[in-house]
């Protein structure tokens, strides 16, 4: 296998983390919305947890993107 092809395959595999981050963010917001509709008085108390979960899921996707870019442009 050519080294250039291996770089592209590795970057593609690393960017799969973006799919996982998108799914995770969707699940976080859907769970918050479901809970907020069932108990509207508890929704403001869980907003900080919503933002923390969103930030952690997004960070996972960004780490995968950074690794993919490092594979493409550094190696």
FENDA-V141538 format. One record per backbone hydrogen bond with DSSP energy under -0.5 kcal/mol. CO is the residue of the C=O (numbers start at 1). NH is the residue of the N-H. If there is no record, write none. Layout:
CO:NH
CO:NH
This chain:
2:6
3:7
4:8
5:9
6:10
7:11
8:12
9:13
10:14
11:15
13:16
14:17
15:18
15:19
16:19
16:20
17:21
18:22
19:23
20:24
21:25
22:26
23:27
24:28
25:29
26:30
27:31
28:32
29:33
30:34
31:35
32:36
33:37
34:38
35:39
39:42
39:43
40:43
42:46
43:46
43:47
44:47
46:50
47:51
48:52
49:53
50:54
51:55
52:56
53:57
54:58
55:59
56:60
57:61
58:62
59:63
60:64
61:65
62:66
63:67
64:68
65:69
66:70
67:71
68:72
69:73
70:74
70:75
